[in-house]
Amino acid sequence: MSVPQIRAVRLSPREQLGEKDLVVLGPSLGTSTAMWDAAARLLGEDYDVLGWDLPGHGVSPAAEPDTAFSLGELADAVVALVDSIAPGIAFHYAGDSVGGATGAELALRHPERLLSLAMICSSPRFNGAEGYAERADLVAAQGTAIRLQASAEIWFAPGFLGEHPAESSRLLHALRDADRFGYAAVCRAIAAYDVRDRFAEIAVPFLAIAGEFDSVCPFSEAQWMAERARDGRAVEVPGVAHIAPTENPVAVADLLREHFARAAADENAAEGAK
């Protein structure tokens, strides 16, 4: 195991970070920061926004065939990436699916770095975890294209593909172009991920967002997490499935902006009470 290699993409318009609070956005397996583009533009009015790509996805470098890491080590890589851009800064974090799970690991391993956490279409342990190990072997041997049909069915709510061909095609192309060994390494990390017994330790302001049609991480998972986190809420977004930031960027951006503002207000109130 080792800290994986990932790279960042600036998703807000300002050339220099530091004028606004920083928001870091994490992706779903098989996608790239492109899944956040529309939501990040909306958030970029009020925040500095960085996205990051999984190993072998988007702008992150391809992985070696024997690459192995845990989601905890992926969280370490996110902190190192932020430090390479804005050393020591605390940030709001939101991630979809495995990006959200990485956020849970961030909250457990680096709580002092988080202003708040939002897990979107995510879970403390993914159902069918054993199947991810099998998927890793299959994709490593045959490539990511074999996941196109299954991913299209899981990612998007009924009708989205036909109504939003540009957005859906962009993500499916990201999947097709993803490095097979990077994808496989993330699958193996997902298979080993399970923070259920530690979830009550998450103390930062917490928001779980679920999609109405998400078959991977249903609303019951969001409720479970919100009930156990020390300062948690759960919200279901109607009409979306597993890639909520792409399917309804306005709703997701509004929920995140409210969540970040509430966390900041609570922090200011706590500071004022000292």
ZABABA-469653 format. One record per residue (C-alpha): residue number from 1; residue in one letter; y, x, z. Coordinates in Angstrom, 2 decimals, padded with zeros to 5 digits. Layout:
ZABABA-469653
<atom><resi>NUM</resi><resn>A</resn><north>Y</north><east>X</east><up>Z</up></atom>
...
END
This chain:
ZABABA-469653
<atom><resi>1</resi><resn>M</resn><north>000.00</north><east>000.00</east><up>000.00</up></atom>
<atom><resi>2</resi><resn>S</resn><north>003.56</north><east>001.13</east><up>-000.70</up></atom>
<atom><resi>3</resi><resn>V</resn><north>007.09</north><east>-000.21</east><up>-001.09</up></atom>
<atom><resi>4</resi><resn>P</resn><north>007.26</north><east>-001.64</east><up>-004.64</up></atom>
<atom><resi>5</resi><resn>Q</resn><north>009.90</north><east>-000.78</east><up>-007.21</up></atom>
<atom><resi>6</resi><resn>I</resn><north>012.35</north><east>-003.58</east><up>-007.93</up></atom>
<atom><resi>7</resi><resn>R</resn><north>015.80</north><east>-003.85</east><up>-009.49</up></atom>
<atom><resi>8</resi><resn>A</resn><north>018.77</north><east>-006.14</east><up>-009.00</up></atom>
<atom><resi>9</resi><resn>V</resn><north>020.87</north><east>-008.25</east><up>-011.33</up></atom>
<atom><resi>10</resi><resn>R</resn><north>024.45</north><east>-009.17</east><up>-010.44</up></atom>
<atom><resi>11</resi><resn>L</resn><north>024.71</north><east>-012.95</east><up>-010.84</up></atom>
<atom><resi>12</resi><resn>S</resn><north>028.32</north><east>-013.55</east><up>-009.75</up></atom>
<atom><resi>13</resi><resn>P</resn><north>031.42</north><east>-012.68</east><up>-011.80</up></atom>
<atom><resi>14</resi><resn>R</resn><north>033.10</north><east>-010.13</east><up>-009.52</up></atom>
<atom><resi>15</resi><resn>E</resn><north>032.63</north><east>-006.49</east><up>-010.45</up></atom>
<atom><resi>16</resi><resn>Q</resn><north>032.93</north><east>-005.27</east><up>-006.86</up></atom>
<atom><resi>17</resi><resn>L</resn><north>030.94</north><east>-006.68</east><up>-003.99</up></atom>
<atom><resi>18</resi><resn>G</resn><north>032.53</north><east>-007.25</east><up>-000.61</up></atom>
<atom><resi>19</resi><resn>E</resn><north>035.19</north><east>-009.87</east><up>-001.33</up></atom>
<atom><resi>20</resi><resn>K</resn><north>032.82</north><east>-012.68</east><up>-000.36</up></atom>
<atom><resi>21</resi><resn>D</resn><north>029.70</north><east>-013.04</east><up>001.77</up></atom>
<atom><resi>22</resi><resn>L</resn><north>026.63</north><east>-011.77</east><up>-000.08</up></atom>
<atom><resi>23</resi><resn>V</resn><north>023.82</north><east>-014.09</east><up>-001.23</up></atom>
<atom><resi>24</resi><resn>V</resn><north>020.53</north><east>-012.56</east><up>-002.42</up></atom>
<atom><resi>25</resi><resn>L</resn><north>018.23</north><east>-014.71</east><up>-004.56</up></atom>
<atom><resi>26</resi><resn>G</resn><north>014.49</north><east>-014.19</east><up>-005.04</up></atom>
<atom><resi>27</resi><resn>P</resn><north>012.32</north><east>-015.38</east><up>-007.96</up></atom>
<atom><resi>28</resi><resn>S</resn><north>009.06</north><east>-017.24</east><up>-008.44</up></atom>
<atom><resi>29</resi><resn>L</resn><north>005.94</north><east>-015.50</east><up>-009.80</up></atom>
<atom><resi>30</resi><resn>G</resn><north>006.10</north><east>-015.05</east><up>-013.57</up></atom>
<atom><resi>31</resi><resn>T</resn><north>009.84</north><east>-015.69</east><up>-013.84</up></atom>
<atom><resi>32</resi><resn>S</resn><north>012.96</north><east>-013.54</east><up>-013.59</up></atom>
<atom><resi>33</resi><resn>T</resn><north>016.49</north><east>-013.85</east><up>-012.26</up></atom>
<atom><resi>34</resi><resn>A</resn><north>017.05</north><east>-016.13</east><up>-015.27</up></atom>
<atom><resi>35</resi><resn>M</resn><north>015.63</north><east>-018.97</east><up>-013.18</up></atom>
<atom><resi>36</resi><resn>W</resn><north>018.72</north><east>-018.69</east><up>-010.97</up></atom>
<atom><resi>37</resi><resn>D</resn><north>021.41</north><east>-018.36</east><up>-013.66</up></atom>
<atom><resi>38</resi><resn>A</resn><north>022.90</north><east>-021.86</east><up>-013.52</up></atom>
<atom><resi>39</resi><resn>A</resn><north>022.68</north><east>-022.22</east><up>-009.72</up></atom>
<atom><resi>40</resi><resn>A</resn><north>024.09</north><east>-018.71</east><up>-009.24</up></atom>
<atom><resi>41</resi><resn>R</resn><north>027.11</north><east>-019.50</east><up>-011.42</up></atom>
<atom><resi>42</resi><resn>L</resn><north>027.90</north><east>-022.40</east><up>-009.11</up></atom>
<atom><resi>43</resi><resn>L</resn><north>027.40</north><east>-020.30</east><up>-005.98</up></atom>
<atom><resi>44</resi><resn>G</resn><north>029.40</north><east>-017.46</east><up>-007.50</up></atom>
<atom><resi>45</resi><resn>E</resn><north>032.61</north><east>-019.40</east><up>-006.94</up></atom>
<atom><resi>46</resi><resn>D</resn><north>032.26</north><east>-018.84</east><up>-003.20</up></atom>
<atom><resi>47</resi><resn>Y</resn><north>029.84</north><east>-015.91</east><up>-002.78</up></atom>
<atom><resi>48</resi><resn>D</resn><north>028.88</north><east>-012.54</east><up>-004.18</up></atom>
<atom><resi>49</resi><resn>V</resn><north>025.43</north><east>-013.17</east><up>-005.66</up></atom>
<atom><resi>50</resi><resn>L</resn><north>022.62</north><east>-010.71</east><up>-006.40</up></atom>
<atom><resi>51</resi><resn>G</resn><north>019.21</north><east>-011.56</east><up>-007.80</up></atom>
<atom><resi>52</resi><resn>W</resn><north>016.14</north><east>-009.33</east><up>-007.91</up></atom>
<atom><resi>53</resi><resn>D</resn><north>013.07</north><east>-009.25</east><up>-010.13</up></atom>
<atom><resi>54</resi><resn>L</resn><north>009.48</north><east>-008.88</east><up>-009.02</up></atom>
<atom><resi>55</resi><resn>P</resn><north>007.64</north><east>-005.68</east><up>-010.03</up></atom>
<atom><resi>56</resi><resn>G</resn><north>006.87</north><east>-005.80</east><up>-013.74</up></atom>
<atom><resi>57</resi><resn>H</resn><north>009.12</north><east>-008.83</east><up>-014.25</up></atom>
<atom><resi>58</resi><resn>G</resn><north>012.58</north><east>-009.01</east><up>-015.81</up></atom>
<atom><resi>59</resi><resn>V</resn><north>014.48</north><east>-005.75</east><up>-015.33</up></atom>
<atom><resi>60</resi><resn>S</resn><north>012.10</north><east>-004.31</east><up>-012.72</up></atom>
<atom><resi>61</resi><resn>P</resn><north>009.83</north><east>-001.48</east><up>-013.93</up></atom>
<atom><resi>62</resi><resn>A</resn><north>006.24</north><east>-002.03</east><up>-014.98</up></atom>
<atom><resi>63</resi><resn>A</resn><north>003.52</north><east>-001.37</east><up>-012.43</up></atom>
<atom><resi>64</resi><resn>E</resn><north>000.57</north><east>000.97</east><up>-012.52</up></atom>
<atom><resi>65</resi><resn>P</resn><north>-002.91</north><east>-000.61</east><up>-012.78</up></atom>
<atom><resi>66</resi><resn>D</resn><north>-003.72</north><east>000.21</east><up>-009.14</up></atom>
<atom><resi>67</resi><resn>T</resn><north>-000.36</north><east>-000.89</east><up>-007.70</up></atom>
<atom><resi>68</resi><resn>A</resn><north>-000.76</north><east>-002.64</east><up>-004.35</up></atom>
<atom><resi>69</resi><resn>F</resn><north>001.77</north><east>-003.93</east><up>-001.84</up></atom>
<atom><resi>70</resi><resn>S</resn><north>002.18</north><east>-006.73</east><up>000.67</up></atom>
<atom><resi>71</resi><resn>L</resn><north>004.94</north><east>-009.33</east><up>000.72</up></atom>
<atom><resi>72</resi><resn>G</resn><north>006.19</north><east>-007.57</east><up>003.86</up></atom>
<atom><resi>73</resi><resn>E</resn><north>006.58</north><east>-004.39</east><up>001.83</up></atom>
<atom><resi>74</resi><resn>L</resn><north>008.30</north><east>-006.42</east><up>-000.88</up></atom>
<atom><resi>75</resi><resn>A</resn><north>010.75</north><east>-007.59</east><up>001.79</up></atom>
<atom><resi>76</resi><resn>D</resn><north>011.32</north><east>-003.92</east><up>002.73</up></atom>
<atom><resi>77</resi><resn>A</resn><north>012.07</north><east>-003.25</east><up>-000.94</up></atom>
<atom><resi>78</resi><resn>V</resn><north>014.67</north><east>-006.02</east><up>-000.99</up></atom>
<atom><resi>79</resi><resn>V</resn><north>016.47</north><east>-004.49</east><up>002.00</up></atom>
<atom><resi>80</resi><resn>A</resn><north>016.36</north><east>-001.06</east><up>000.37</up></atom>
<atom><resi>81</resi><resn>L</resn><north>017.73</north><east>-002.54</east><up>-002.84</up></atom>
<atom><resi>82</resi><resn>V</resn><north>020.62</north><east>-004.21</east><up>-001.03</up></atom>
<atom><resi>83</resi><resn>D</resn><north>021.33</north><east>-000.97</east><up>000.84</up></atom>
<atom><resi>84</resi><resn>S</resn><north>021.50</north><east>000.91</east><up>-002.46</up></atom>
<atom><resi>85</resi><resn>I</resn><north>024.33</north><east>-001.42</east><up>-003.49</up></atom>
<atom><resi>86</resi><resn>A</resn><north>026.04</north><east>-002.42</east><up>-000.22</up></atom>
<atom><resi>87</resi><resn>P</resn><north>024.66</north><east>-000.30</east><up>002.64</up></atom>
<atom><resi>88</resi><resn>G</resn><north>023.98</north><east>-002.11</east><up>005.88</up></atom>
<atom><resi>89</resi><resn>I</resn><north>025.47</north><east>-005.44</east><up>004.82</up></atom>
<atom><resi>90</resi><resn>A</resn><north>024.06</north><east>-008.69</east><up>006.23</up></atom>
<atom><resi>91</resi><resn>F</resn><north>023.36</north><east>-011.40</east><up>003.67</up></atom>
<atom><resi>92</resi><resn>H</resn><north>022.25</north><east>-014.97</east><up>003.07</up></atom>
<atom><resi>93</resi><resn>Y</resn><north>018.86</north><east>-015.13</east><up>001.40</up></atom>
<atom><resi>94</resi><resn>A</resn><north>017.25</north><east>-017.84</east><up>-000.74</up></atom>
<atom><resi>95</resi><resn>G</resn><north>014.02</north><east>-017.54</east><up>-002.72</up></atom>
<atom><resi>96</resi><resn>D</resn><north>011.74</north><east>-019.77</east><up>-004.73</up></atom>
<atom><resi>97</resi><resn>S</resn><north>007.96</north><east>-019.72</east><up>-004.16</up></atom>
<atom><resi>98</resi><resn>V</resn><north>006.90</north><east>-016.07</east><up>-003.66</up></atom>
<atom><resi>99</resi><resn>G</resn><north>010.61</north><east>-015.24</east><up>-003.49</up></atom>
<atom><resi>100</resi><resn>G</resn><north>010.85</north><east>-017.65</east><up>-000.57</up></atom>
<atom><resi>101</resi><resn>A</resn><north>007.78</north><east>-016.15</east><up>001.08</up></atom>
<atom><resi>102</resi><resn>T</resn><north>009.45</north><east>-012.76</east><up>000.80</up></atom>
<atom><resi>103</resi><resn>G</resn><north>012.35</north><east>-014.33</east><up>002.68</up></atom>
<atom><resi>104</resi><resn>A</resn><north>010.03</north><east>-015.31</east><up>005.53</up></atom>
<atom><resi>105</resi><resn>E</resn><north>008.92</north><east>-011.69</east><up>005.74</up></atom>
<atom><resi>106</resi><resn>L</resn><north>012.57</north><east>-010.61</east><up>005.70</up></atom>
<atom><resi>107</resi><resn>A</resn><north>013.30</north><east>-012.87</east><up>008.65</up></atom>
<atom><resi>108</resi><resn>L</resn><north>010.36</north><east>-011.42</east><up>010.57</up></atom>
<atom><resi>109</resi><resn>R</resn><north>010.80</north><east>-007.75</east><up>009.67</up></atom>
<atom><resi>110</resi><resn>H</resn><north>014.60</north><east>-007.48</east><up>009.28</up></atom>
<atom><resi>111</resi><resn>P</resn><north>016.16</north><east>-010.41</east><up>011.18</up></atom>
<atom><resi>112</resi><resn>E</resn><north>019.35</north><east>-008.46</east><up>011.86</up></atom>
<atom><resi>113</resi><resn>R</resn><north>020.07</north><east>-008.34</east><up>008.12</up></atom>
<atom><resi>114</resi><resn>L</resn><north>019.94</north><east>-012.10</east><up>007.50</up></atom>
<atom><resi>115</resi><resn>L</resn><north>022.83</north><east>-014.51</east><up>007.93</up></atom>
<atom><resi>116</resi><resn>S</resn><north>020.54</north><east>-017.38</east><up>006.94</up></atom>
<atom><resi>117</resi><resn>L</resn><north>017.28</north><east>-018.10</east><up>005.12</up></atom>
<atom><resi>118</resi><resn>A</resn><north>016.36</north><east>-020.76</east><up>002.57</up></atom>
<atom><resi>119</resi><resn>M</resn><north>012.78</north><east>-021.09</east><up>001.29</up></atom>
<atom><resi>120</resi><resn>I</resn><north>012.57</north><east>-023.20</east><up>-001.87</up></atom>
<atom><resi>121</resi><resn>C</resn><north>009.28</north><east>-024.62</east><up>-003.15</up></atom>
<atom><resi>122</resi><resn>S</resn><north>007.57</north><east>-022.18</east><up>-000.81</up></atom>
<atom><resi>123</resi><resn>S</resn><north>005.12</north><east>-021.98</east><up>002.06</up></atom>
<atom><resi>124</resi><resn>P</resn><north>003.99</north><east>-019.94</east><up>005.09</up></atom>
<atom><resi>125</resi><resn>R</resn><north>000.65</north><east>-019.54</east><up>003.27</up></atom>
<atom><resi>126</resi><resn>F</resn><north>-000.04</north><east>-020.70</east><up>-000.26</up></atom>
<atom><resi>127</resi><resn>N</resn><north>-002.85</north><east>-023.19</east><up>-000.77</up></atom>
<atom><resi>128</resi><resn>G</resn><north>-005.73</north><east>-021.75</east><up>-002.76</up></atom>
<atom><resi>129</resi><resn>A</resn><north>-004.83</north><east>-018.23</east><up>-001.71</up></atom>
<atom><resi>130</resi><resn>E</resn><north>-008.29</north><east>-017.01</east><up>-002.67</up></atom>
<atom><resi>131</resi><resn>G</resn><north>-007.67</north><east>-018.11</east><up>-006.24</up></atom>
<atom><resi>132</resi><resn>Y</resn><north>-004.73</north><east>-015.74</east><up>-006.53</up></atom>
<atom><resi>133</resi><resn>A</resn><north>-007.06</north><east>-012.76</east><up>-006.17</up></atom>
<atom><resi>134</resi><resn>E</resn><north>-009.19</north><east>-014.12</east><up>-009.01</up></atom>
<atom><resi>135</resi><resn>R</resn><north>-006.08</north><east>-014.77</east><up>-011.10</up></atom>
<atom><resi>136</resi><resn>A</resn><north>-004.96</north><east>-011.17</east><up>-010.50</up></atom>
<atom><resi>137</resi><resn>D</resn><north>-008.16</north><east>-009.80</east><up>-012.03</up></atom>
<atom><resi>138</resi><resn>L</resn><north>-007.96</north><east>-012.18</east><up>-014.98</up></atom>
<atom><resi>139</resi><resn>V</resn><north>-004.32</north><east>-011.42</east><up>-015.80</up></atom>
<atom><resi>140</resi><resn>A</resn><north>-004.81</north><east>-007.66</east><up>-015.34</up></atom>
<atom><resi>141</resi><resn>A</resn><north>-007.59</north><east>-007.83</east><up>-017.93</up></atom>
<atom><resi>142</resi><resn>Q</resn><north>-006.12</north><east>-010.32</east><up>-020.42</up></atom>
<atom><resi>143</resi><resn>G</resn><north>-002.35</north><east>-010.40</east><up>-019.93</up></atom>
<atom><resi>144</resi><resn>T</resn><north>000.14</north><east>-012.98</east><up>-018.70</up></atom>
<atom><resi>145</resi><resn>A</resn><north>000.00</north><east>-015.15</east><up>-021.83</up></atom>
<atom><resi>146</resi><resn>I</resn><north>-003.14</north><east>-016.79</east><up>-020.50</up></atom>
<atom><resi>147</resi><resn>R</resn><north>-000.98</north><east>-018.40</east><up>-017.78</up></atom>
<atom><resi>148</resi><resn>L</resn><north>001.52</north><east>-020.08</east><up>-020.12</up></atom>
<atom><resi>149</resi><resn>Q</resn><north>-000.01</north><east>-023.57</east><up>-020.26</up></atom>
<atom><resi>150</resi><resn>A</resn><north>-000.95</north><east>-023.74</east><up>-016.58</up></atom>
<atom><resi>151</resi><resn>S</resn><north>002.44</north><east>-022.47</east><up>-015.48</up></atom>
<atom><resi>152</resi><resn>A</resn><north>004.31</north><east>-024.95</east><up>-017.67</up></atom>
<atom><resi>153</resi><resn>E</resn><north>002.36</north><east>-027.78</east><up>-016.06</up></atom>
<atom><resi>154</resi><resn>I</resn><north>003.01</north><east>-026.51</east><up>-012.53</up></atom>
<atom><resi>155</resi><resn>W</resn><north>006.59</north><east>-025.31</east><up>-012.83</up></atom>
<atom><resi>156</resi><resn>F</resn><north>008.33</north><east>-028.35</east><up>-014.32</up></atom>
<atom><resi>157</resi><resn>A</resn><north>008.51</north><east>-032.04</east><up>-013.48</up></atom>
<atom><resi>158</resi><resn>P</resn><north>007.36</north><east>-034.57</east><up>-016.10</up></atom>
<atom><resi>159</resi><resn>G</resn><north>009.75</north><east>-034.64</east><up>-019.04</up></atom>
<atom><resi>160</resi><resn>F</resn><north>011.62</north><east>-031.42</east><up>-018.25</up></atom>
<atom><resi>161</resi><resn>L</resn><north>010.07</north><east>-029.39</east><up>-021.08</up></atom>
<atom><resi>162</resi><resn>G</resn><north>011.17</north><east>-031.90</east><up>-023.70</up></atom>
<atom><resi>163</resi><resn>E</resn><north>014.57</north><east>-032.60</east><up>-022.22</up></atom>
<atom><resi>164</resi><resn>H</resn><north>015.48</north><east>-028.97</east><up>-021.48</up></atom>
<atom><resi>165</resi><resn>P</resn><north>013.76</north><east>-026.82</east><up>-024.12</up></atom>
<atom><resi>166</resi><resn>A</resn><north>016.13</north><east>-023.86</east><up>-023.82</up></atom>
<atom><resi>167</resi><resn>E</resn><north>015.75</north><east>-023.47</east><up>-020.05</up></atom>
<atom><resi>168</resi><resn>S</resn><north>011.99</north><east>-023.99</east><up>-020.01</up></atom>
<atom><resi>169</resi><resn>S</resn><north>011.39</north><east>-021.71</east><up>-023.01</up></atom>
<atom><resi>170</resi><resn>R</resn><north>013.43</north><east>-018.95</east><up>-021.42</up></atom>
<atom><resi>171</resi><resn>L</resn><north>011.23</north><east>-018.93</east><up>-018.32</up></atom>
<atom><resi>172</resi><resn>L</resn><north>007.99</north><east>-019.17</east><up>-020.29</up></atom>
<atom><resi>173</resi><resn>H</resn><north>009.13</north><east>-016.22</east><up>-022.39</up></atom>
<atom><resi>174</resi><resn>A</resn><north>009.79</north><east>-014.30</east><up>-019.17</up></atom>
<atom><resi>175</resi><resn>L</resn><north>006.21</north><east>-015.04</east><up>-018.14</up></atom>
<atom><resi>176</resi><resn>R</resn><north>004.82</north><east>-013.95</east><up>-021.49</up></atom>
<atom><resi>177</resi><resn>D</resn><north>006.81</north><east>-010.71</east><up>-021.34</up></atom>
<atom><resi>178</resi><resn>A</resn><north>005.93</north><east>-009.87</east><up>-017.73</up></atom>
<atom><resi>179</resi><resn>D</resn><north>003.83</north><east>-006.76</east><up>-017.12</up></atom>
<atom><resi>180</resi><resn>R</resn><north>000.23</north><east>-007.78</east><up>-016.43</up></atom>
<atom><resi>181</resi><resn>F</resn><north>-000.29</north><east>-005.22</east><up>-013.68</up></atom>
<atom><resi>182</resi><resn>G</resn><north>002.92</north><east>-006.19</east><up>-011.89</up></atom>
<atom><resi>183</resi><resn>Y</resn><north>001.95</north><east>-009.86</east><up>-012.08</up></atom>
<atom><resi>184</resi><resn>A</resn><north>-001.53</north><east>-009.05</east><up>-010.78</up></atom>
<atom><resi>185</resi><resn>A</resn><north>-000.13</north><east>-007.01</east><up>-007.88</up></atom>
<atom><resi>186</resi><resn>V</resn><north>002.09</north><east>-009.93</east><up>-006.84</up></atom>
<atom><resi>187</resi><resn>C</resn><north>-000.92</north><east>-012.27</east><up>-007.02</up></atom>
<atom><resi>188</resi><resn>R</resn><north>-002.87</north><east>-010.03</east><up>-004.66</up></atom>
<atom><resi>189</resi><resn>A</resn><north>000.07</north><east>-009.90</east><up>-002.27</up></atom>
<atom><resi>190</resi><resn>I</resn><north>000.24</north><east>-013.71</east><up>-002.30</up></atom>
<atom><resi>191</resi><resn>A</resn><north>-003.49</north><east>-013.92</east><up>-001.58</up></atom>
<atom><resi>192</resi><resn>A</resn><north>-003.02</north><east>-011.84</east><up>001.58</up></atom>
<atom><resi>193</resi><resn>Y</resn><north>000.19</north><east>-013.54</east><up>002.73</up></atom>
<atom><resi>194</resi><resn>D</resn><north>-000.01</north><east>-015.75</east><up>005.84</up></atom>
<atom><resi>195</resi><resn>V</resn><north>002.79</north><east>-016.00</east><up>008.42</up></atom>
<atom><resi>196</resi><resn>R</resn><north>001.80</north><east>-019.32</east><up>010.00</up></atom>
<atom><resi>197</resi><resn>D</resn><north>001.13</north><east>-017.79</east><up>013.40</up></atom>
<atom><resi>198</resi><resn>R</resn><north>004.55</north><east>-016.09</east><up>013.45</up></atom>
<atom><resi>199</resi><resn>F</resn><north>006.75</north><east>-018.74</east><up>011.88</up></atom>
<atom><resi>200</resi><resn>A</resn><north>008.19</north><east>-019.86</east><up>015.22</up></atom>
<atom><resi>201</resi><resn>E</resn><north>009.73</north><east>-016.38</east><up>015.53</up></atom>
<atom><resi>202</resi><resn>I</resn><north>012.14</north><east>-017.13</east><up>012.67</up></atom>
<atom><resi>203</resi><resn>A</resn><north>015.46</north><east>-017.57</east><up>014.45</up></atom>
<atom><resi>204</resi><resn>V</resn><north>018.06</north><east>-017.40</east><up>011.65</up></atom>
<atom><resi>205</resi><resn>P</resn><north>019.45</north><east>-020.70</east><up>010.34</up></atom>
<atom><resi>206</resi><resn>F</resn><north>016.63</north><east>-021.99</east><up>008.15</up></atom>
<atom><resi>207</resi><resn>L</resn><north>016.42</north><east>-024.45</east><up>005.25</up></atom>
<atom><resi>208</resi><resn>A</resn><north>013.26</north><east>-025.51</east><up>003.41</up></atom>
<atom><resi>209</resi><resn>I</resn><north>013.77</north><east>-027.22</east><up>000.04</up></atom>
<atom><resi>210</resi><resn>A</resn><north>010.86</north><east>-028.97</east><up>-001.67</up></atom>
<atom><resi>211</resi><resn>G</resn><north>010.50</north><east>-030.62</east><up>-005.06</up></atom>
<atom><resi>212</resi><resn>E</resn><north>009.30</north><east>-034.20</east><up>-005.35</up></atom>
<atom><resi>213</resi><resn>F</resn><north>006.66</north><east>-033.24</east><up>-007.94</up></atom>
<atom><resi>214</resi><resn>D</resn><north>005.70</north><east>-029.82</east><up>-006.59</up></atom>
<atom><resi>215</resi><resn>S</resn><north>001.90</north><east>-029.67</east><up>-006.41</up></atom>
<atom><resi>216</resi><resn>V</resn><north>001.91</north><east>-026.07</east><up>-005.11</up></atom>
<atom><resi>217</resi><resn>C</resn><north>004.25</north><east>-026.42</east><up>-002.14</up></atom>
<atom><resi>218</resi><resn>P</resn><north>004.73</north><east>-030.12</east><up>-001.30</up></atom>
<atom><resi>219</resi><resn>F</resn><north>007.35</north><east>-031.53</east><up>001.06</up></atom>
<atom><resi>220</resi><resn>S</resn><north>004.83</north><east>-031.51</east><up>003.92</up></atom>
<atom><resi>221</resi><resn>E</resn><north>004.96</north><east>-027.70</east><up>003.80</up></atom>
<atom><resi>222</resi><resn>A</resn><north>008.75</north><east>-027.74</east><up>004.01</up></atom>
<atom><resi>223</resi><resn>Q</resn><north>008.59</north><east>-030.09</east><up>006.99</up></atom>
<atom><resi>224</resi><resn>W</resn><north>006.02</north><east>-027.88</east><up>008.73</up></atom>
<atom><resi>225</resi><resn>M</resn><north>008.27</north><east>-024.84</east><up>008.38</up></atom>
<atom><resi>226</resi><resn>A</resn><north>011.44</north><east>-026.64</east><up>009.44</up></atom>
<atom><resi>227</resi><resn>E</resn><north>009.75</north><east>-028.00</east><up>012.56</up></atom>
<atom><resi>228</resi><resn>R</resn><north>008.62</north><east>-024.54</east><up>013.66</up></atom>
<atom><resi>229</resi><resn>A</resn><north>011.62</north><east>-022.40</east><up>012.79</up></atom>
<atom><resi>230</resi><resn>R</resn><north>014.06</north><east>-022.30</east><up>015.70</up></atom>
<atom><resi>231</resi><resn>D</resn><north>016.95</north><east>-023.73</east><up>013.67</up></atom>
<atom><resi>232</resi><resn>G</resn><north>015.32</north><east>-025.47</east><up>010.72</up></atom>
<atom><resi>233</resi><resn>R</resn><north>015.90</north><east>-028.33</east><up>008.28</up></atom>
<atom><resi>234</resi><resn>A</resn><north>013.82</north><east>-029.67</east><up>005.39</up></atom>
<atom><resi>235</resi><resn>V</resn><north>015.08</north><east>-031.47</east><up>002.27</up></atom>
<atom><resi>236</resi><resn>E</resn><north>013.21</north><east>-032.91</east><up>-000.71</up></atom>
<atom><resi>237</resi><resn>V</resn><north>014.93</north><east>-032.82</east><up>-004.11</up></atom>
<atom><resi>238</resi><resn>P</resn><north>013.91</north><east>-035.76</east><up>-006.29</up></atom>
<atom><resi>239</resi><resn>G</resn><north>012.83</north><east>-035.32</east><up>-009.89</up></atom>
<atom><resi>240</resi><resn>V</resn><north>011.86</north><east>-031.63</east><up>-009.74</up></atom>
<atom><resi>241</resi><resn>A</resn><north>008.64</north><east>-029.65</east><up>-009.34</up></atom>
<atom><resi>242</resi><resn>H</resn><north>008.16</north><east>-025.96</east><up>-008.50</up></atom>
<atom><resi>243</resi><resn>I</resn><north>011.22</north><east>-024.28</east><up>-010.06</up></atom>
<atom><resi>244</resi><resn>A</resn><north>013.92</north><east>-026.39</east><up>-008.44</up></atom>
<atom><resi>245</resi><resn>P</resn><north>016.82</north><east>-023.94</east><up>-009.05</up></atom>
<atom><resi>246</resi><resn>T</resn><north>016.26</north><east>-024.24</east><up>-012.80</up></atom>
<atom><resi>247</resi><resn>E</resn><north>015.34</north><east>-027.91</east><up>-012.87</up></atom>
<atom><resi>248</resi><resn>N</resn><north>018.32</north><east>-029.11</east><up>-010.81</up></atom>
<atom><resi>249</resi><resn>P</resn><north>020.73</north><east>-026.22</east><up>-010.24</up></atom>
<atom><resi>250</resi><resn>V</resn><north>023.54</north><east>-028.47</east><up>-009.04</up></atom>
<atom><resi>251</resi><resn>A</resn><north>021.48</north><east>-030.02</east><up>-006.26</up></atom>
<atom><resi>252</resi><resn>V</resn><north>020.07</north><east>-026.66</east><up>-005.16</up></atom>
<atom><resi>253</resi><resn>A</resn><north>023.46</north><east>-024.94</east><up>-005.24</up></atom>
<atom><resi>254</resi><resn>D</resn><north>025.03</north><east>-027.77</east><up>-003.23</up></atom>
<atom><resi>255</resi><resn>L</resn><north>022.27</north><east>-027.60</east><up>-000.60</up></atom>
<atom><resi>256</resi><resn>L</resn><north>022.56</north><east>-023.83</east><up>-000.35</up></atom>
<atom><resi>257</resi><resn>R</resn><north>026.33</north><east>-023.85</east><up>-000.14</up></atom>
<atom><resi>258</resi><resn>E</resn><north>026.17</north><east>-026.39</east><up>002.70</up></atom>
<atom><resi>259</resi><resn>H</resn><north>023.46</north><east>-024.35</east><up>004.44</up></atom>
<atom><resi>260</resi><resn>F</resn><north>025.38</north><east>-021.07</east><up>004.17</up></atom>
<atom><resi>261</resi><resn>A</resn><north>028.59</north><east>-022.70</east><up>005.38</up></atom>
<atom><resi>262</resi><resn>R</resn><north>026.80</north><east>-024.27</east><up>008.36</up></atom>
<atom><resi>263</resi><resn>A</resn><north>025.29</north><east>-020.91</east><up>009.29</up></atom>
<atom><resi>264</resi><resn>A</resn><north>028.70</north><east>-019.25</east><up>009.11</up></atom>
<atom><resi>265</resi><resn>A</resn><north>030.28</north><east>-021.99</east><up>011.23</up></atom>
<atom><resi>266</resi><resn>D</resn><north>027.56</north><east>-021.68</east><up>013.85</up></atom>
<atom><resi>267</resi><resn>E</resn><north>028.03</north><east>-017.91</east><up>013.94</up></atom>
<atom><resi>268</resi><resn>N</resn><north>031.80</north><east>-018.26</east><up>014.32</up></atom>
<atom><resi>269</resi><resn>A</resn><north>031.32</north><east>-020.80</east><up>017.11</up></atom>
<atom><resi>270</resi><resn>A</resn><north>028.91</north><east>-018.48</east><up>018.90</up></atom>
<atom><resi>271</resi><resn>E</resn><north>031.32</north><east>-015.58</east><up>018.59</up></atom>
<atom><resi>272</resi><resn>G</resn><north>034.16</north><east>-017.73</east><up>019.90</up></atom>
<atom><resi>273</resi><resn>A</resn><north>032.13</north><east>-018.74</east><up>022.95</up></atom>
<atom><resi>274</resi><resn>K</resn><north>031.60</north><east>-015.13</east><up>024.03</up></atom>
END
